[in-house]
Amino acid sequence: MQLRYVFTELRSGLRRNLSMHVAVILTLFVSLTLAGCGMLLQRQADKTAEALGNELQILLNLCVVDDPSRSANCGSGAVTNEQRKEVERALNASSEVESFEFQSQAEGFEEAQEIPQYEPYFEGPDPILTVEDWPPQYWITLKDPEEAEGVISSVKGLDGVAAIQDQREQLKPIFGIIDSLKYGSWIGSGLLLFASLLLVANTIRLAAMARRREIGIMRLVGASTLYIALPFLLEALVAAAVGVALAAGALAAFTKFAILDGLADAIGFLPWIGWDDYVESLIGTVPPGVAILGPALTLIPTLLLTRKYIKV
């Protein structure tokens, strides 16, 4: 095989169809960047759920003497020891509960005093809240943060239970934003990847038409299909390499400036993706990373279509 001819045809093809190749590269760049952002956001959602999953607790408030919740379960006044034991039996029997911890009125009141926004309620000679007003509580840790309906239904009607606060509700907006960005990036990426496939097909068709005389001569002298198709494959590989390189740079900038220097500094209590996740988005296999997805989107259609267009 004469490699000099192959590379000569590669240069000629890149120069002859420069505008089409630039269009393919730009489309690949944008689509692969969006796909990579979707992968990074998926990993961010997984990290957040993994780190906060066991901290997303159910807070069970028990009745006090003058219960402000006016719950029907507090008809007999403050929670009794028997009522507490019944609550604990229900929690122990629930398959959704990993563990639970009882917090007395004094313990909860002392912790609340350390929260700055609650300070006005405890100040002065006649404070709004006293230790008698603070409810005893159970902090319930779930085995699976997504499953809590069973334990909530099993305790909400028990005597002595004033109210149930689902801590998971506070972080739903965070997960909602991450999911919206993730799915939006995947939808946009899918549309642009489809457009890039069409551009690759048109580029191959135009390149084959421009070289139909050379292809015919090569067929007559017995050149193999691979030898004829190799310049087309190399053109697709060059376009893929440039598109992947641009997408890798864009994802690096996204990781550095948007995540590490932006959100990670602003919201420090959450775990954030880093350079390990960036590398995984490039070379990951499930789903395929950007470095695999780019060449696949150009080489596979090129292999399939060259067999059609080089038949002279």
N, C-alpha and C positions, 0 to 999 in steps of 0.2 A: 504494500500500500504506500503510495507516494504522499507522505505527510505534507510536503511542500505545497502540493496542489490543494490539499484539504485546508491548510491555513490561509492560502491565497484566496480560496473561495469564501472562507470565513470573513476575512477582511473586506472582500468585495460585497458580501451579503450585508454586513453590518453598515457599510457605507451606503449601499444602494437603498436600504430600507431603514435609514437612520430614524426618521420620524416615527415609524411604526414601532421600532425597538424602544425609543424613548417613551412612547405611550405605554408599552408593556411594562417597562421598568417602573414608571410612576404609578401605574395601577397596582402592580405588585407591591411597591413600597407602601402605599396607603393601606391596601388590604391586609398585608402581613403585619403592619403596625397595629391595626385595629384588632387583628386576631391575637397578636401577642399581648395587647392590653387586656383582652378578654381572659387570656390565660392567667395573667398576673392578678387580675381582679378575682378570679376564681380561687387562686391560692390565698389571696388576702381574706376572702370570705371564710375559707377553711381554717386559716390561722386564727381569725377572730372567734369563730365558733369553738375551736379547740381550746383556746386560752380562756375564754369566758364561759364556756359551757358549764363547768362545775360551779361557777360563781353566779349563774343566773338562777337565783333561788326563789322559792315561794315563801312569803312572809305571812305567818299566821298570827293575827292579833287575838288575844283572849280578852274576856270581859273584865271590866273594872267596876267599882261601886256605882259611879255615875257615868255610865258608858256613853260617850258622845256619838257612837255609831247608831244608837237606837235599834240595835239588832234584836230580832225576835228571839235569838238564842240567849240573850242576856236578861231574860225575865227574872231570874233568881238573883240578880246582882253580880258580884264578882265571881270569877271562875272558882270552882271548888276542886279539891284534890281528886275526887272521884271523876269529875268531868275532864280533868287533865289526863288521868289514866285512860279514859275512853278515847281521847284524842290520840294519845301515844299508841294505843292498840291499833287504831285505824291507820296510823302512819307506818307502824311495823308490818301491818298486813298488806300494804300497798306495794306492788311490784315495781312501781315507778320511782320510789324513794330510795336514794342511795344512803342518805343519812339525815339526821335532824338534830338540832341543838336548841335547848331551852334557854331563854334569856329572861331573867327576872326583871321586875319593875325597876329595881335599883340599878342593875347593870345597864339596862337600856337607857334609863334617864341619865346616867353618868356619861355614856357614849354620845347621847344627843347633845349634851352641853358642850362637847368639843367641836360641834359642827358650827361654823361661823354664822350661817344664815338663820340658825335657830336661837342665837343669843338673845334677841329681844323678848322671846317668850319666857325666859328664865330670870330676867333682870327685875330689880325693884323689890320693895317690901311685900308687894302683893302680886307675884308673878302670874302670868297667864297659865303656865303649866307647872305642876308640882309632881313629885315622884308618885303620888297617889293617882294622878291622871294618866301616867304613862302605862300602857298595857303590857302585861307579860306576853312574851312572843315565842313562837317556834320558827327557827330558820331552817327551811327544808331544802336540801340539795337533791337535785334530780339525777337519775342515771342517764337519761336522755333529755336534753333541753327542749326537744320538740314534743315530748310527751308529758303532759301534766294534767290532762282533763280528768283522769281517773282519780288521782289523789285529791284534786280540788273538789270533785263531786262527793268523795267519801267523807270529807270533813266539814264542808260548808254548812251542813244542816245539824251538826252536833251542838248540844248545849254547851255554853261556855265559849264558843267561837264567835268573836265579834265581827271580824272582817278578814278577808284574804287579799293580799297584794301580790300580784304577779310581777316580779322584778324583770322578767323577760320583756315586758311591754316597753320598758325604757330604752332598750337597744334595738327594737324593731326598726326605727327610722334609719339607723346606721346600716343594718343589713339590707333594708329596702333600697337605699341609695347605691350600695355596692352592686346589688342584683340588677338594678336598672342600668347602671353603666356597663356592667358585664354583658347583659343580653343585647343592649343597644350596640355595643362594639362588635358583637358576633353577627348581628343582623347586617350591619353595615359592611363588615368584612366579607360575609357570604355574597352579598350583591356585587361587591368589587372583585371578588375572586372569580365570580361567574363572568364579569366583564373582561377580566384578564384572560380567561380561557378563550373567549371569542376573539380577543385581539391576537392571541397566539395563533389561532386557526387562520385568521385573515393574513397574518404575517407570513405563515408557511405557504398559503395559497399564492400570494403575490410573489414571493421569492421563487416558488416553483415555476410560475408562469414566466418570470423574467429569465429563468435559466432553462426553459424547455428545450432549446436547441442543444445546449451542452449535455443535458440529461439524455436526449435522444442519441447523441453521438456515443456517450458512455455506455448506453444500453447496447448499441450495435457492436461495440468492441468487447462486450462481455463483463462490464463492471458489475460488481455485486450491489445489492440493495443497500447494505450497510455502508459501503464506500460512498455511494451517492448521497445517502441520508446523513452522513457524518457531519458535513458543514451545517446542515439545518439543526442538528442536535447541539453542536457547539454554540451556535447563535443563541439557542434557547438557554443553554447553560450559562452563557455570559450575561444574558438578561436577568436570569434568576440570581446569579451571584451578586450583581449590582443591586438588585432589588432587596435581597436579603441583607446586604451590608448596610444599605440605607435604613432598613427597618430595624436592624440591630442597634444602629446609632440612635434612632428615635426612641426605642425602648430603653436604652441606657439613659438618655436624657430624662425620660419619664420617671424612671426609677430614682435617679439622682435628685432632680429638682422638684418633682411633684410629690414623691413619697418620702425619701430620706431627709431632704432639706425642707419639706413643706409639711405634709400631714403628720409625719413622725414627730416633728418638733411641736406642732400645734396641739396634737392629741397624744400625749405621751403615755397614757394609761393603756393604750391598745398595742398589741404586737403588730409590727408592720413587716411587709415583705422586704427583702434585701437583695444583695447581689447573687446569692445562691439561687433564689427564685428567678432572678433575671436569666441566669445561665440555664436553668431548667426550662424556661419558656423558649429558649433558643434551640436546645437539643433534646428536649423532652420527647418521649415516645407516646404518652397517653395524656392528652391528645398529642398528635405530632407537633414537634416544635417548629419554630419559624424556619430554622435552617434546613429542615426536612420538607416542610410544606412548600417552600418556594421552588426548589428544583422539581418536586413532584408535579406541581401545577404547570410547569413548562415542558418538562421532558416527556411526561406520559402522553399528553395530547400530540406532541411532536412525533413521537414514535408511532402513534396510531394514524396520524394524518399524512405523514410522509409516504407511507405505503400506498396511499391513494393518489397523491399528487405527483409522485415521481414515475408513475406508470405512463410511459409515452408510447 
